[in-house]
């Protein structure tokens, strides 16, 4: 091979290498855009139930390293690691109450194994009899059970207390409200009522519901509880009134009300046809 041919071959190899490098960079950028779009899409998915002790969802997604230790620690195979098909951030733990609820292990094995405090033990602390702080599974706030009165057969007058009997906090998280059935005059409605302050969101009630599609369903707290807004204050609650001290108003109040008085006293328009 002549020297000239060698130079041409080197130049061609250099071009091919650069072309391959730029193509790889292009694929990488495209993959980044696709993954970024995927993450943005799944972050918008709010109907996901996390393990006990999970911190706020946005912070949870930042803290969780997708190690799967909590899933391995769960003795009931309740927890699963999400896949791209689940429309949730891949690798994060979640559970489906209808399929396998959280069975409220007293030692809560899924929480202490978390290496990043995405599952925070402090959120489950309760004061024990010896004044020490210990984890209490009943402090969990995985979600909130919501009853659909239209499809719950107890609201039809059919006697059913499956969710009430299944609840691990019997007669606390779910109670039964007795109401006379005016249609028959002989029977009573046994209506399940959820106490939002006590419900842990374990999902055992949803799992036990007898209807084809559960009439009681556990939803994430951000969806089930809604948000009133800071501009509403409980006037009878002194603690809630304290929030007024932290309100910064961006509106300037004009003490001159002469314009309003002139408007109220203007009677010219009353006599116009």
KOLKOLTI-768438 format. One record per atom (N, C-alpha, C): x, y, z; residue in one letter. Coordinates in steps of 0.05 Angstrom, whole numbers, plus 5000, padded with zeros to 4 digits. Each point is the difference from the previous one (the first is absolute). Layout:
N
XYZA
...
This chain:
273
501749765000X
498350245000X
501850255000X
499450174981X
501650254998X
499550185023X
501850205004X
499750195022X
497550174996X
499350064975X
497650164994X
497449855008X
500049744994X
497749835007X
499749985031X
502349985013X
499949995030X
498850255011X
500750234989X
499050265010X
497050014996X
499049914976X
497250014994X
498449815019X
501249765005X
498749815018X
499750115028X
502150145010X
499950135026X
497950215002X
499850164978X
498050214999X
497249895000X
499649784985X
497449874999X
499349885028X
501949885013X
499649885027X
499350225020X
501350234997X
499550235018X
497150104996X
499250024975X
497350094994X
497949805011X
500649744996X
498149805010X
499850015030X
502250045014X
500050025029X
498450245009X
500550234987X
498550245007X
497049974996X
499449874977X
497149964993X
498749825021X
501549785008X
498949825020X
499750155027X
501950175007X
499950155025X
497650185001X
499650154978X
497750194999X
497449854999X
499949774987X
497549845000X
499449915028X
502149905014X
499649915027X
499050235018X
501250234997X
499150235015X
497150074994X
499349984975X
497250064992X
498149805012X
500749744999X
498349805013X
499850045030X
502250085012X
500050055029X
498250235007X
500250224984X
498350235005X
497049934996X
499549854978X
497249924995X
499049825023X
501749815009X
499249835022X
499450165025X
501750215005X
499650175023X
497450154998X
499350094976X
497450144997X
497749815004X
500249764990X
497949815004X
499749935029X
502249945014X
499949935028X
499050245016X
500950244993X
499050245015X
497050034997X
499049954975X
497150014996X
498649795015X
501249765001X
498749785015X
499850075030X
502250105011X
500050075029X
498050225006X
499850204982X
498050215004X
497349894999X
499549804983X
497449884997X
499249845025X
501949845009X
499349835023X
499950175026X
501450225001X
499850175024X
497250115002X
498650034977X
497350115000X
498049795010X
500949745001X
498349795010X
499850015030X
497850085011X
499750055029X
498749765014X
498849824986X
498649785012X
501949775006X
501750045019X
502049805008X
500149995030X
500049765011X
500249965029X
502849915007X
501350145018X
502749945009X
500049845026X
502349895008X
500149855025X
499650185024X
499749885024X
499850165025X
502450185003X
499650245011X
502250185006X
501150154976X
498749974976X
501050144977X
499750305003X
502050154993X
499950295002X
498450114977X
499650264998X
498450124979X
501049914973X
498149954981X
500649874975X
502350134984X
500050264998X
502150134985X
502849955012X
500150015027X
502549955014X
500649704999X
498049845001X
500449714999X
501449924974X
499150114978X
501249934974X
502950094998X
500750215015X
502850095000X
501749835018X
498849915022X
501649855021X
500249714994X
498049884987X
500049714995X
502149934979X
501849815007X
502149924982X
499349744985X
497549915002X
499049764986X
501649755007X
500849975025X
501649775008X
498449755004X
497450035006X
498249775003X
500249865027X
501550125019X
500349875026X
497349985015X
498350214997X
497449995014X
498249784988X
500349964974X
498449794987X
500949725010X
502649965003X
501049755010X
499249955029X
499850225015X
499449975029X
497049945005X
498350064981X
497149965004X
499349705001X
498949905022X
499549715002X
497549924985X
498350184991X
497549934987X
500150054969X
502350074990X
500350074972X
498150224991X
499450185019X
498350224994X
501350204981X
502550065006X
501450214985X
501149894974X
499950164980X
501149934974X
501850234990X
501949944983X
501650214987X
498750064973X
499650254994X
498650074976X
501749964975X
498849944978X
501349974974X
498950224982X
501250044977X
499050214981X
497149974993X
499149744999X
497249954993X
498050105021X
501050045025X
498250085022X
499450295000X
501250164983X
499650294999X
500650135026X
502249905013X
501050115024X
503050024997X
501450165016X
502950024997X
501249725005X
501449904980X
501049735000X
501849955024X
499649775013X
501649925022X
499150095028X
497950165001X
499050105026X
498049805011X
499849975026X
498249815013X
497150125002X
498149824996X
497250085002X
498449755006X
497450035006X
498349775003X
497250064989X
498649794993X
497250024990X
498249875021X
498450175013X
498449905022X
498149784993X
498850024977X
498049804992X
501349734996X
502550004990X
501449754995X
501249895026X
501850155013X
501349925025X
500450255017X
498450045021X
500250245016X
502449985019X
500450215015X
502150005021X
498749875025X
501249795010X
498949855023X
501050105027X
501150245000X
500550155025X
501849845020X
502349914991X
501949865017X
500750185023X
500049895024X
500550165024X
502950105001X
501949844988X
502850095000X
500750164976X
498250024981X
500350164975X
502749954988X
500649764991X
502749944990X
500950154975X
498150104985X
500850144975X
501250275005X
499550125023X
500950285005X
503050025010X
500849855020X
502850035010X
502149944979X
499449834980X
502049924981X
500550224979X
498350204999X
500450224980X
502550155006X
501950024981X
502650135006X
500050304996X
497850114990X
500050294994X
497850165014X
498649865018X
497750135014X
497850094981X
499849884977X
497750044983X
497649895015X
500549795015X
498149895020X
501150095027X
498750195012X
501050145024X
498849885025X
501649885017X
499149895025X
498750215018X
501050244999X
498950215018X
497150064995X
499049954975X
497250054994X
498249805014X
501249785010X
498449795013X
500549995030X
501550185010X
500649995029X
497650065017X
499849855022X
497950055020X
501349965027X
498850135020X
501149995027X
499149745013X
502049845008X
499449755014X
499550045030X
499349795014X
499450025028X
502450095016X
502449934991X
502450075014X
501150274991X
498350154986X
500750274990X
502150004978X
500549774988X
501949984978X
498450034974X
501550074979X
498850034973X
500349744985X
497749884992X
500149754985X
498150034976X
500749844980X
498350014976X
497449865005X
497950134991X
497349895002X
498750004973X
499449764990X
498949984973X
497350144997X
498650045023X
497450144999X
500350304994X
502550105000X
500550284994X
500450034969X
499949784986X
500450024971X
497950174986X
500850144979X
498250164984X
500649944971X
499549754992X
500549914972X
497950124981X
497750065010X
497850104984X
497550035018X
497850024987X
497450035014X
497849854985X
498649845015X
497849854988X
497650184995X
498949984976X
497750174992X
497749814991X
497650045010X
497749834993X
498450144978X
499449844979X
498250094979X
497249925007X
498450195009X
497349945010X
498249894978X
500650064975X
498349904978X
500349704995X
502449905004X
500549714995X
500349835024X
500150135024X
500149845025X
497349885006X
499849745001X
497349875003X
498850055028X
501750085019X
499050075027X
498250244999X
500650184981X
498350244996X
497549944984X
499849754989X
497649924986X
498049875020X
501049945024X
498449865019X
500649705003X
502049914984X
500949725002X
502149995023X
499549815018X
501849995023X
502749904992X
502050175004X
502849934994X
501850175018X
501849875013X
501950155017X
502849884996X
500549914975X
502649864994X
502450195005X
499850254992X
502250185003X
500450065030X
497850035014X
500150065029X
501349775015X
499249764994X
501149775014X
502949944993X
500850074976X
502749954991X
502050205011X
499150245007X
501850225009X
501649915025X
502650034999X
501649925024X
499650195023X
498950244996X
499350185021X
497050005003X
499049775008X
497149955001X
498550215017X
498050114988X
498350205013X
501450265007X
502350044987X
501550255003X
500450134973X
501449874982X
500450124973X
497549994984X
498449795003X
497449984987X
497949935021X
497950165001X
497849955018X
497549954983X
497949905013X
497449954987X
498050215009X
498750134981X
497950195006X
497349874995X
498349985020X
497449874997X
497950224993X
498549934979X
497950194991X
497649854992X
497750095009X
497549864994X
499450004970X
499149774990X
499249984972X
497150084997X
499650254991X
497250114998X
498449854979X
501349884980X
498649874979X
498549755010X
501349855017X
498849755011X
498850055027X
501150185015X
499050065027X
500749785021X
501449794991X
500649785018X
503049955002X
501650104981X
502849945000X
501650255005X
502749965002X
501850235004X
502349984980X
501050234992X
502450024985X
502449985019X
502049844993X
502449985016X
502350124983X
500350265001X
501850154982X
502850025012X
502149924984X
502750035010X
500950304998X
501350095021X
501050275001X
503049995007X
501650134984X
502950005005X
500950245016X
501649955020X
501150225016X
502750074988X
500250234988X
502450094986X
502450035018X
499550065025X
502250045019X
501349745008X
498549784999X
501149745010X
500849824977X
498650014977X
500549824978X
503050024992X
501249764997X
502949994992X
500449964970X
497949944986X
500349954971X
501149734993X
499749815018X
501249734996X
498749864976X
497450064995X
498649884977X
498749735005X
500149905025X
498749755006X
497050014995X
498850235005X
497150034995X
499449984970X
501750124984X
499649984971X
500349724990X
501949865011X
500549724993X
497649825007X
498750075023X
497749845010X
497450074987X
499850234987X
497450094989X
498849794981X
497449955002X
498749784986X
499150084972X
500050254993X
499150084974X
502149954979X
499249974975X
501849934978X
502350204998X
499350254999X
502050215002X
499650125028X
502050025016X
499750075029X
498550275003X
498049995017X
498550255006X
501450175021X
502049885013X
501850155018X
502849984988X
501350224997X
502650004987X
501950185015X
502549925002X
502050165013X
501450174980X
500050265005X
501250204982X
502350145015X
502050094985X
502150165013X
498850245015X
501250085022X
498950225016X
499750254984X
501950064982X
499850254985X
497550024983X
498949764993X
497650004983X
497549975018X
500249825019X
497649945017X
499250245018X
502050145010X
499450215020X
499650274987X
501050044976X
499850264987X
501650215015X
499550264993X
501350225014X
498150245001X
499650095025X
498150225004X
501050264989X
502650065006X
501150264992X
500550175025X
502150155000X
500850155024X
498150235006X
498350084981X
498350235005X
497549925016X
499649755006X
497849915017X
501149955028X
498850125020X
500949975027X
497749905018X
500649815017X
498149905020X
499950205023X
498050184999X
499850215020X
499849905029X
498949755003X
499749895027X
502549855010X
502049984982X
502449855007X
502350205004X
500950045025X
502050195006X
502749934986X
500649754998X
502549924987X
499950064970X
497749964988X
499750064972X
500150304995X
499050165019X
500050294997X
502850114999X
501949855012X
502850095001X
501150034971X
498849864981X
501050024973X
499650284988X
498150155012X
499650274990X
502450185004X
501649935020X
502350165006X
502249974979X
499849784985X
502049944980X
499150084972X
497650114998X
499050074973X
501150274992X
501250014976X
500950254989X
498250094977X
498750225004X
498250104980X
501450174979X
499549954975X
501250164978X
498150224991X
497850035014X
498050204992X
500350255018X
499950234987X
500050255015X
497250095005X
499450065025X
497350085007X
499850314999X
498150104985X
499550284998X
497950095020X
500950165019X
498250095022X
498050204990X
500450114977X
498150204990X
497649864987X
497750015014X
497649874991X
497950194989X
500950244994X
498150214991X
498849924973X
501549864983X
498949924974X
497749815003X
500349815019X
497949815005X
497550135011X
500450205018X
497750145011X
498650164979X
501550144983X
498850164978X
498449824981X
501049754996X
498649824982X
497449915012X
500049945026X
497649915014X
497950225001X
500950255002X
498150225002X
499250124974X
501049894978X
499350114973X
497349884992X
498050164999X
497349904993X
499150084972X
501850124984X
499250094973X
499149774983X
501449775002X
499349774982X
497349885008X
499050055024X
497449895008X
497750114985X
500350244990X
497850144987X
500250004969X
502249874990X
500349994971X
498549764989X
498750054977X
498549784987X
501949794988X
